């Protein structure tokens, strides 16, 4: 670029605002006078005779043509300017909306940190609503979905306390938050029809879920490692690519639930129902299973390798019904690959 071009470009940049103001203020006058001047020039060149012939009405027809062209140009210009104004207004509205979301996010997070149960629940729903709205926006705005997902999961994990018996030294974990709070978080994370959090890996390890209703929930890519499930229901749910290693389950109801690629290794499962469930590509290696029911369960490539079966364990009306528990714990991976799976 030559020195003159650089100087001219610099002048344009430094005076862009003034040029823009002049342009939008006088553009209509510029077009009007430009069209009139062009019409006069072509008139001097006998354009009216060329277009309409050497007749008394030629000049009138020519003037009408110029006026029509001028009117069309002004209409097009007006539409363009109006579109620019609408676009600018939309941009300003988006900026204002983003500012409002920032404020709403801070207010909702503050509610979540309050000690009042109703305020905490309000904060949960407020954050979820922001996530729903943000999920339909651009990539920058969508970041709120991931942030809110992490906040809610962290809230559940951090509100799990460990209690130590001073006499025996025995430790056990309890949830320090009321059940209704945990229930609400589970509802917005896994029972929403929009599935806005399904793309994220969910960490709910080392948590306690007691007396929670998981019915009809959808769990995908969730880490439940070392988590306790006590007297909760998870009927008609779906678990896909989930980790439940070293978990503890007592009094759980997984009836009519689907498990696909779920790992239960080294867990302790007692008094739990898997009636009419579907287990596909699941592992129960080194798991203790006590007084649990697998009746009418569809088993496809399920491995109970080295499981410890205690109490009353039933596999009625399943592909493993005719086998002993010892056979199940040693070769279930082969037995459940059979093509005549129920």
N, C-alpha and C positions, 0 to 999 in steps of 0.2 A: 504494500500500500504506500502510495506517494505521500510526501509531507503535506501537500495541500489537502489530500483526501483525509488524512488523519486529523488535520485542523478542522475541516468541515464536519467530520464525524463527532469530534469533541464538542463543537458548538451545538450540534443537534442534541447530543446527550444532555448537555448542561442547560439547554433551553427547552427540553421536552415538554415540561409542564405548561410553559407559556404557549408553545406551538399547539399543544393539544387543546388548550383553552380557546385560542383564536380559531382553531379549526372547527370545533363544535359550535362556537357562537356565530360564525359567519359563513358556514358551509352552504346554507341555503341561498344566501345572497350571492355567493361565489358561483353556484350552479346556475342561478337565474341569469345573472349577467353574462356568464360564460355561454349559455345557450343562446341568449339574445345576440351576443357578439358573433357567435358562430353562424347564426341565421342570417345576420346582416352580411357577413363575408360571403356566404354562399349565394345570397341574393345578388350581390355585386357580380358574382360569377355566373349569373343567369341560371341558377339552379332551378328557379320556379318555372322557367320556360322549358328546361330539359325534362323536368318531372311532369308538368301538366300542359305543355304546349304553349304556343304564343296566342293565348286567348285572354279576354278581359277578366276571366275568373281565376286565372293562374296564380295571381298574387294572393288572392284570398285563400285558395287551397293551400298554398305554400305556408302562409301564416298559421293556418289551422294545423298543418303538419308539424311545424316547429313548436306550437303550443302543446300539441299532444305529446310530443317527445319530451318537452320540458316537464309536463305534468307527470308522465310516467317515471322520469328520473327522480322527481321530488318524492313520489310515492315509495319508490324502491329505497331511496335514502332514508325516508321516515321510518320504514320498516326495519332497516338495518340499525338505525340509531335506537329504536325502541328495543330491539333484541339485545343490543349492547347494554342498555339500561337494565333490562330484566336479568341479564347475566350478572351484572355488577350487584344488583339487589340480591340475587341468589347467593352470590359469594359472601356478601355482608351477612346475610341470614345464616349461612353455614358457620361463619366465624362466631356469630352470636350464639348459635346452637352449641358449638363446641365449648364455648365459655360456660354455657349453662350446664353442660354435661360435666365439666370439670368441677363446678360448684356442687352439683348434685352428687357426684362421686365422693367428694370430701365429706359432705353431710351424711351420706349413707355409711361411709366408713366410720364416722364418729358414732353413729347409732350402734354399729356393730360392737364398738368398744365399750358401750355403756353397761352398767350392771343390771339394768331393768330388762326383764324377759320380753315384754311387749315391744320395747324399743329395739332390742336385738333382732327380733323377728321382722320388724319394720325395715331395719337396715338390710337384712338378707333379701327381702323382696325388692327393695329399692335398688340394690346392686344388681340383682338379676334382671330387673327391667332395663337398666342401663346396658347390660350385656346384650339383651334382646335387640335393643335399638341399634347398638354399635355393630352387631353382627351383619347388618344390612348396609353398612357404610363402607368407605374405602379402607385400604390396608392400615393406614395410620389410625383411623378410628376403631378398627377391629381389635387393636391391641388391648382395649378395655376388656374384651371377652376373656382373653388369657389371664389378664391381671386379676379379674374378679374370680375366675375359676381357681387360681392359686390362693387367693385370700380365703375363700370359703373352705378349701381343703385344709389349709394351714390352721384355720380356726378350729376345725374338728380335731386335728392332731394335737394342737397345743392345749386343748382343754381336756386332755386325758391325763389324769394324775396317777401316780404310783403310791400306794399305801404300803407301809412296812409294819409288820407285827413286831413290836420291840422284844417280845418274849421269845418268839420262834425265829425271827429274822425273815419270815416268809413275806414275799412281795406279791401284790396283785394290783391290777389296774382298774380304775373306775373312771367314768365320765363325770367331770365336774360341772357340766352344763345340764340344765333340765332336758328331759327327753324331747320335749316339743321343739326345742331349738335345733337339736341334731336332726330330728325328723323333718323339719322345714328345709334344712340344707340338703338333705338327701332328696327331698321332693324337687327342689329347683335344679339340682345337678343331674338327676337321673330319671325324673318323671316328666320332663318337659317334652312336648311333641316336636319342638324345633331342633333338638339334638345339637345345639350350638356349642356344647363342650365336648362333643364326641371325638374331635380331632386331637385332643390333648391327653397326655398321659396323666392319670389321676393317682396321686399318692395318698392313700388312706391306710398306710401301714401303722402298726402299733396303736391302733384305735380300739375303742370299745363301743359296740352297738348293742344296747340292751333294750328290749321291748320296743323295737323299731319296726315299722311297717314298710317293707321294701316291695310290696306286691306291685306287679306290672312295671317294674323299673327295668331300664336297659343299661347294663354295665359293659363298657368296652375299654380295654387297656387300663384296667384299674389294678393297683398294687395293694392287696389286702394282707401282705406279709405280717405275721405276728399279731393279727387283729383278732379280737374276741367278738363272737356273735352269740348272744344269749337271749333265749326266749323271743326270737324275732321271726317274722314271716317274710318269705321271699317267693311267694307263689306266682306262677306265670311270668317269671322274669327271664331275662337273657343275659348270660355272662359270656363274653367273648374275649379271648386272649387276656385272661386275668390271672394274677398270682395270688394264691391263698396258702402259700407255704407257711409252716409253723403256726398256723392259725388254730384257734380254739372255738369249737361250736358245740353249744348245748341247747337242746330244745328248739332247734331250727326246723322250719318247714319249707322245703324246696319243691313242693308238689307242682307238677306241670311246668317246671322250669327247664330252660335249655342251657347247657354248658358246652362251649366249644373252645377247645384248646385252653383248658383251665388246669392249673397245677395246684394240687392239694398236698404235696409232699410234706412228710414229717408233721402233719397236723394231728389234732385230737378231736375226733367227731363223736359226739354221744347224743343219744335220744333224738336223733335227727331223721326226718323223712325226705326221701328222694322219690316218692311214689309218682309214677307216670312222668318222670322227668326224662330228659334226653341228655346223655353224656357222650360226647364225641371228642376223641383224641384228648382224653384227660388222664392225668397221672395221680395215683394215690400212694406213691412209694413211701414205705416206712411209716404209714399213717395208722394211728390207733382208732378203730371204729367200734363203738360200743352201743348196743341196743338201737340199731338203726335199720331203716326199712328202705329197700330198693325195689319193692314190688312194682311190676308193670313198667319198669324203666327200660328205655331203649339204650342199649350199650353198643357203641361203635368205636373200636380201637381204644379201649379203656384198660389201664394197667394198675392192678392192685398189688404190685410187687412188694413182697416182704411186709404186707399189712399185718397188723395184729387185730384179729377179730375177737371181740369179747361180748358176752351176753347174747341177746337174741338178734341175729343178723339174718335177714331174709332177702332172697332174690326171686320170689315167686313170679311166674309168668314172664321170665326174662330168658335170655340166651344162656345164662349161667345157672338156671334153676336146677339142672340135673347134676351139677358138679359140687364136690365138697368144698368147704372153705379153704382147705389146704391146697386143692387144685386151683382155686381161684387166685390165691395169693402167689402161686408159683408160675402159672401160665395163662392168666386172664388176658394178657396182651394178644396171645395167639387165639384164644377161644372167642374173643369179641371181634375178631377180623372175619369170622365166618360169614358167608353170603346169605345164610338163612336167618340173619339177625331179625328179631321181632320188631 
